[in-house]
Amino acid sequence: MLKRTLLILSALYSTLALSVETCSRVATINYQEVLVDASSSNRGEGLRFYLNKDPMARELLNEYQKNNRPTWKSAAASTLGTAMILVGFLRNDSGENEAFTNKNFLILGGMSLIGFSYLVSKTNQYRNEYLLLNSIEEYNKRNSPKIYFSPTSDGKGAGVGIGKEF
């Protein structure tokens, strides 16, 4: 009973920690922090008020948001992978050596398809962040106040997300 309760509590706290990360990107404008991702559906929307002043920056922001939307291809690949896994678990091998309907092939193929779909989706999201940074750079070239935004704290690379203050 105690193990089950601890498991449920840890699952709830882990989802809370992940939800905080979604909306925690901030940009500094006039020494004030502005949320970049005002909602999880339209990432970068918090900067639209400023980026609308520059047509090039606005177009890059629109392309960034368009590329961030889920596609039917990734949904179809994940659904097909899940269906393959379910059919693999329900399949009863009768000793016949069938290539594409073999239980192990279906399960491993479904897991591979889901994994591949996830990796492609994450890669596209990572490459898409360049559009947001480029949009901010285009705005900063011709407009003020300047927007200071970096996905990491120092602007030089990937961060783990752990910070301490003394």
C-alpha positions in Angstrom: 0.0 0.0 0.0 2.8 2.4 0.9 4.7 1.6 -2.2 1.7 2.2 -4.4 1.0 5.6 -2.7 4.7 6.6 -3.1 4.5 5.6 -6.8 1.4 7.7 -7.4 2.8 10.7 -5.6 6.1 10.5 -7.5 4.2 10.3 -10.8 2.1 13.4 -9.9 5.2 15.4 -8.8 7.1 14.5 -12.0 4.3 15.8 -14.2 4.2 19.0 -12.2 7.9 19.4 -12.7 7.6 18.9 -16.4 4.7 21.4 -16.7 6.8 24.1 -15.0 9.5 23.6 -17.6 7.1 24.2 -20.5 6.3 27.8 -19.7 9.5 28.9 -18.0 11.4 30.4 -20.9 11.8 34.1 -20.4 13.3 36.9 -22.4 14.5 40.2 -21.0 13.1 43.4 -22.5 13.8 46.8 -20.8 15.1 45.0 -17.7 11.8 43.1 -17.4 11.3 39.4 -17.8 8.7 38.4 -20.4 7.4 34.9 -20.8 8.3 33.6 -24.3 5.8 30.7 -24.3 2.6 32.2 -23.0 0.8 29.0 -23.7 1.9 25.5 -24.7 0.0 25.6 -27.9 1.6 28.7 -29.4 5.3 28.8 -28.4 6.9 32.2 -28.8 3.6 34.0 -28.6 4.8 36.1 -25.6 7.1 38.0 -28.0 4.6 38.6 -30.7 3.8 42.2 -29.4 7.4 43.2 -30.0 8.1 41.0 -33.1 5.0 42.4 -34.9 6.9 45.7 -35.3 9.3 44.1 -37.8 7.8 42.3 -40.9 10.8 39.9 -41.3 10.7 39.0 -37.6 6.9 38.5 -37.7 7.2 36.1 -40.7 10.0 34.1 -38.9 7.8 33.9 -35.8 4.8 32.7 -37.8 7.0 30.0 -39.5 8.3 29.0 -36.1 4.8 28.5 -34.7 3.6 26.7 -37.9 6.5 24.2 -37.7 5.8 23.6 -34.0 2.3 22.2 -34.6 1.9 18.5 -34.5 1.7 16.8 -37.9 -0.5 14.0 -39.1 2.6 12.1 -40.1 4.0 11.8 -36.6 0.6 11.0 -35.2 0.0 8.3 -37.8 3.5 6.8 -37.2 2.9 6.7 -33.4 -0.6 5.2 -33.9 0.7 2.5 -36.2 3.5 1.7 -33.8 1.1 1.4 -30.9 -1.2 -0.8 -33.0 1.7 -3.0 -34.0 2.7 -3.5 -30.4 -0.9 -4.3 -29.3 -1.3 -6.8 -32.2 2.0 -8.3 -31.3 0.9 -8.9 -27.7 -2.4 -10.3 -28.8 -0.8 -12.6 -31.5 -0.5 -16.2 -30.6 2.5 -17.7 -32.4 1.4 -21.1 -33.8 4.9 -22.2 -34.6 4.8 -21.0 -38.2 7.7 -18.8 -39.3 5.8 -15.8 -40.8 8.1 -12.9 -41.4 5.8 -9.8 -41.0 3.2 -11.1 -38.6 5.7 -12.7 -36.2 5.0 -11.6 -32.6 8.6 -10.4 -32.0 8.7 -8.5 -35.3 5.4 -6.7 -34.5 6.5 -5.7 -31.0 10.0 -4.6 -31.9 8.9 -3.0 -35.1 6.2 -1.0 -33.3 8.7 0.1 -30.6 11.1 1.1 -33.3 8.5 3.0 -35.2 7.4 5.0 -32.1 11.1 5.7 -31.2 11.9 6.8 -34.7 8.8 9.1 -34.8 9.8 10.6 -31.4 13.4 11.2 -32.5 12.3 12.9 -35.8 9.8 15.1 -33.9 12.4 16.2 -31.3 15.0 16.8 -34.0 12.5 19.0 -35.9 11.7 21.0 -32.7 15.4 21.5 -32.0 16.1 22.7 -35.5 13.0 24.9 -35.4 14.4 26.9 -32.4 16.8 28.5 -34.9 13.8 30.3 -36.4 12.8 31.9 -33.1 16.4 33.0 -32.4 16.7 34.4 -36.0 13.4 36.2 -35.5 14.7 37.9 -32.4 18.0 38.8 -34.1 16.1 40.4 -37.1 14.0 42.4 -34.6 17.0 43.6 -32.7 18.8 44.8 -35.9 16.2 47.4 -36.6 14.1 48.0 -33.5 14.3 48.9 -29.8 13.9 47.9 -27.0 16.3 45.1 -27.5 15.2 41.5 -26.7 17.7 39.4 -24.8 16.8 35.7 -25.1 18.9 32.6 -24.8 17.6 29.1 -24.4 20.4 28.5 -21.9 21.5 30.7 -19.1 24.9 31.6 -20.6 23.9 31.5 -24.2 26.8 29.2 -25.1 25.4 25.7 -25.2 23.0 23.2 -23.8 22.1 23.4 -20.1 20.9 20.8 -17.7 18.4 23.0 -15.9 19.8 22.9 -12.4 20.6 26.2 -10.8 21.7 27.3 -7.3 21.8 30.7 -5.6 23.9 31.5 -2.6 
